[in-house]
């Protein structure tokens, strides 16, 4: 298994893997979010996992900001993480997350944020962002699901609301919508 930066020719295969992983068509909202991130210059890193020259996984880092009291701090958001359905459960997602975090350190990002399962991402170094003084970009992101890894360049003054790039908003890929949001919130309080 090889993990490397994407090449322009990889885009159709990346779109297919992402669409399959999110159970949506190739023109669905997550793939469209990636296209808007690219068009608006928000993408900072795209990594692919290959098995025998076939793309079987993908992870993206995009710019975001921390609206701290004294300044707007550039940071990164990890989204999406996608592994082909027939390759899931074999550690590939873990390897992609680790590669993305190494890439974030190379970019000297003070923090990497994401929305996702606290069990899955907690085992991969992430923790609840609110425990570090960060506010969710939207109330539709359950607090327990909004997570962060702090980088070496993080400073305690870098706290506040996290601001996602426009692509997340125009494709409505921020958080969850009811009725699923209400179901997740009910489960997290039990």
PyMOL commands that set and color helices and strands:
alter all, ss='L'
color gray80, all
select helices_A, chain A and resi 8-21+29-39+85-87+92-106+118-122+129-132+143-145+166-170+180-188
alter helices_A, ss='H'
color red, helices_A
select strands_A, chain A and resi 2-5+43-51+54-67+72-83+111-115+127-128+134-135+146-150+160-164
alter strands_A, ss='S'
color yellow, strands_A
deselect
rebuild
show_as cartoon
